[in-house]
Amino acid sequence: MKNSRLGKNPLTTSRPVSKHVVSPKPSSLGPCTLCKKITATESCQPQCAFLSDDFSLDNWNCRTLRALRLAANHLGTVSYSVDHAAALVPIPHPISESSDDDELRTHVVLHWYKSRGQTQAAYQVAGDGHLTPLDRRLAELLAAYYLANPA
């Protein structure tokens, strides 16, 4: 039986498939900084969302996204609707001294299903309202900022 919403048979797949997949670019970056710190003894090994420069839907419990989700929760900017959640994470300025374009971005928007490990969407919002996929550099800067400055 095929479920058109998920795109695959729900009995044979453990993660939902979305039509809005951001394909990872080939890269040798490896996992993000926080995912690299995971020990082999942890029961749930993460699948990093930033194996390339841009967000990938093929993720599970990525520690950088987890830090951003927790920051949004502490800031009170998570909204729940039935089984879905969305979060708005403000980008403090200046977030870094290495790039002027950081000031053109105002927020990060995240979306996930229930309280599970996969983040289904991650976008950066520009001052003019344009959404682009969250990039690894900004995600890591924000995660480091909010881990060092809990709300």
Stockholm file with secondary structure:
# STOCKHOLM 1.0

chainA/1-151         MKNSRLGKNPLTTSRPVSKHVVSPKPSSLGPCTLCKKITATESCQPQCAFLSDDFSLDNWNCRTLRALRLAANHLGTVSYSVDHAAALVPIPHPISESSDDDELRTHVVLHWYKSRGQTQAAYQVAGDGHLTPLDRRLAELLAAYYLANPA
#=GR chainA/1-151 SS CCCTTTSSCTTTCSSCCCSCCCCCCCCCCCSCHHHHTCCTTCSSCCBCSCSSSBCCSSCBSCHHHHHHHHHHHHHTCEEEETTEEEEEEECCSCSCSSCGGGGGEEEEEEEEETTCSCEEEEEEEETTSCEEECBHHHHHHHHHHHHHSCC
#=GC SS_cons         CCCTTTSSCTTTCSSCCCSCCCCCCCCCCCSCHHHHTCCTTCSSCCBCSCSSSBCCSSCBSCHHHHHHHHHHHHHTCEEEETTEEEEEEECCSCSCSSCGGGGGEEEEEEEEETTCSCEEEEEEEETTSCEEECBHHHHHHHHHHHHHSCC
//
